[in-house]
Amino acid sequence: IVMLMSSAMLSIFGTYFVIDAQAHDSWTYEYIYSETFLSRCVLLFFLASNIMDLLLGIYHYPKFLDPFSTIAHHAFYISFILVLLSQHYSRGFMLCFFMEIPTFVLSLGTIWPQLRSDTLFGASFVATRLLYNVILARTLYLISPEGKIWRVCCAVLGLHSYWFSKWAS
């Protein structure tokens, strides 16, 4: 339920920020390394949902928590979010939330099995977490080769590739 609500909100805001950046030709250093009130609030929401998901998982379903895919993943994001918030760089990370669409599809099918669609999940995963991730990492690199966000996108692409290979096999 936490992931359904979180991924729904993050998918909506991620899509909004991608459309906003595209519509205003804002794929710039100033856009990526900045902050708005909305981007800060969305990032704080993501921080809270990561903490809540991790704590609920430890308490209610610890046998399902993979040390790498869950615990390390959440701990990394909690730390990274704190860095972004301290630097006021929340806006650029909003572009990454477009990749939450597959999580929404998966969560929806988990809560309501009649809505489960492996095809929709797989297609949305490939489109957002693999293809869009590559495009985003390249775009962010071209904007700021010394930046942090593109490096995270590349690392996350490795994790997404690992998850996809586990799911597809």
C-alpha positions as CSV (number, residue, x, y, z in Angstrom):
1,I,0.0,0.0,0.0
2,V,2.9,2.3,0.8
3,M,4.5,1.6,-2.5
4,L,1.2,2.0,-4.4
5,M,0.6,5.5,-2.9
6,S,4.2,6.5,-3.2
7,S,4.7,5.3,-6.8
8,A,1.4,6.9,-7.9
9,M,2.5,10.3,-6.5
10,L,6.0,10.0,-7.7
11,S,5.0,8.9,-11.2
12,I,2.6,11.8,-11.5
13,F,5.2,14.4,-10.4
14,G,8.0,12.7,-12.3
15,T,5.9,12.9,-15.5
16,Y,5.0,16.5,-14.7
17,F,8.7,17.6,-14.3
18,V,9.8,15.7,-17.5
19,I,7.0,17.5,-19.4
20,D,7.8,20.8,-17.8
21,A,11.5,20.5,-18.6
22,Q,10.8,19.5,-22.2
23,A,8.1,22.2,-22.7
24,H,10.3,25.0,-21.5
25,D,13.5,23.6,-23.1
26,S,14.8,23.5,-19.5
27,W,17.3,20.6,-19.8
28,T,20.0,23.0,-18.4
29,Y,22.4,23.1,-15.5
30,E,20.3,25.8,-13.8
31,Y,17.2,23.6,-14.0
32,I,18.8,20.4,-12.9
33,Y,20.8,21.9,-10.0
34,S,18.1,24.0,-8.5
35,E,15.0,23.6,-6.3
36,T,11.4,24.7,-6.1
37,F,9.1,24.4,-3.2
38,L,7.2,21.7,-5.1
39,S,10.4,19.7,-5.9
40,R,11.5,19.9,-2.3
41,C,8.1,18.7,-1.0
42,V,8.1,15.8,-3.4
43,L,11.6,14.8,-2.4
44,L,10.6,15.0,1.3
45,F,7.7,12.7,0.5
46,F,10.0,10.2,-1.2
47,L,12.3,10.3,1.8
48,A,9.4,9.6,4.1
49,S,8.0,6.8,2.0
50,N,11.5,5.1,1.8
51,I,11.8,5.3,5.6
52,M,8.3,4.0,6.1
53,D,8.7,1.2,3.6
54,L,12.0,0.1,5.2
55,L,10.6,0.2,8.7
56,L,7.4,-1.6,7.8
57,G,9.4,-4.2,5.9
58,I,11.8,-4.9,8.8
59,Y,8.9,-5.2,11.2
60,H,6.3,-7.0,9.2
61,Y,8.0,-9.0,6.4
62,P,11.8,-9.2,7.1
63,K,12.1,-12.5,5.2
64,F,11.2,-10.7,2.0
65,L,13.9,-8.0,2.4
66,D,16.8,-8.7,0.1
67,P,19.9,-7.1,1.6
68,F,21.0,-5.6,-1.7
69,S,17.7,-4.8,-3.5
70,T,15.9,-3.5,-0.5
71,I,18.0,-2.6,2.5
72,A,21.0,-1.2,0.7
73,H,18.8,0.4,-2.0
74,H,16.6,2.2,0.6
75,A,19.6,3.2,2.7
76,F,21.4,4.6,-0.4
77,Y,18.3,6.6,-1.4
78,I,17.8,8.0,2.1
79,S,21.4,9.2,2.2
80,F,21.3,10.6,-1.4
81,I,18.0,12.4,-0.7
82,L,19.6,14.0,2.4
83,V,22.5,15.2,0.2
84,L,20.2,16.6,-2.5
85,L,18.1,18.4,0.1
86,S,21.2,19.9,1.8
87,Q,22.5,21.2,-1.5
88,H,19.0,22.3,-2.7
89,Y,19.3,20.1,-5.8
90,S,15.9,18.5,-5.6
91,R,14.6,19.6,-9.0
92,G,16.9,17.5,-11.1
93,F,16.0,14.4,-9.2
94,M,12.3,14.9,-10.0
95,L,13.2,13.8,-13.6
96,C,14.0,10.4,-12.2
97,F,10.6,9.8,-10.7
98,F,9.2,9.1,-14.2
99,M,10.8,5.7,-13.6
100,E,8.4,4.9,-10.8
101,I,5.6,4.0,-13.3
102,P,6.5,0.2,-13.3
103,T,6.4,0.3,-9.4
104,F,2.9,1.6,-9.7
105,V,1.9,-1.1,-12.1
106,L,3.5,-3.8,-9.9
107,S,1.9,-2.4,-6.7
108,L,-1.5,-2.2,-8.4
109,G,-1.3,-5.9,-9.4
110,T,-0.1,-6.9,-6.0
111,I,-3.0,-5.3,-4.2
112,W,-5.6,-6.2,-6.8
113,P,-4.5,-9.4,-8.6
114,Q,-7.2,-9.0,-11.3
115,L,-5.3,-5.9,-12.4
116,R,-2.0,-7.7,-12.7
117,S,-0.4,-7.4,-16.1
118,D,3.1,-8.8,-16.5
119,T,3.2,-7.5,-20.1
120,L,2.4,-3.9,-18.9
121,F,4.9,-4.2,-16.1
122,G,7.7,-5.5,-18.4
123,A,7.0,-2.9,-21.1
124,S,6.8,0.0,-18.6
125,F,10.0,-1.3,-17.0
126,V,11.9,-1.4,-20.2
127,A,10.6,1.9,-21.4
128,T,11.3,3.8,-18.2
129,R,13.9,2.1,-16.1
130,L,16.1,1.0,-18.9
131,L,15.6,3.1,-22.0
132,Y,14.6,6.4,-20.3
133,N,17.3,5.8,-17.7
134,V,19.9,5.6,-20.4
135,I,18.6,8.8,-22.1
136,L,18.4,10.6,-18.8
137,A,21.9,9.7,-17.8
138,R,23.3,10.7,-21.1
139,T,21.4,14.0,-21.1
140,L,22.5,14.8,-17.5
141,Y,26.1,13.9,-18.4
142,L,26.0,16.3,-21.4
143,I,24.6,19.1,-19.1
144,S,27.1,18.5,-16.3
145,P,29.9,15.9,-16.8
146,E,31.1,16.7,-13.2
147,G,27.6,16.3,-11.8
148,K,26.2,13.7,-9.3
149,I,22.8,12.8,-10.7
150,W,23.9,11.2,-13.9
151,R,26.3,9.0,-12.0
152,V,23.5,7.8,-9.8
153,C,21.4,7.2,-12.9
154,C,24.2,5.0,-14.3
155,A,24.5,3.0,-11.0
156,V,20.8,2.6,-10.8
157,L,20.7,1.4,-14.4
158,G,22.9,-1.5,-13.3
159,L,20.4,-2.3,-10.5
160,H,17.5,-2.0,-12.9
161,S,19.2,-4.3,-15.3
162,Y,19.8,-6.8,-12.5
163,W,16.1,-6.6,-11.4
164,F,14.9,-7.0,-15.0
165,S,17.0,-10.1,-15.6
166,K,15.7,-11.7,-12.4
167,W,12.1,-10.8,-13.4
168,A,12.5,-12.0,-17.0
169,S,14.0,-15.3,-16.1
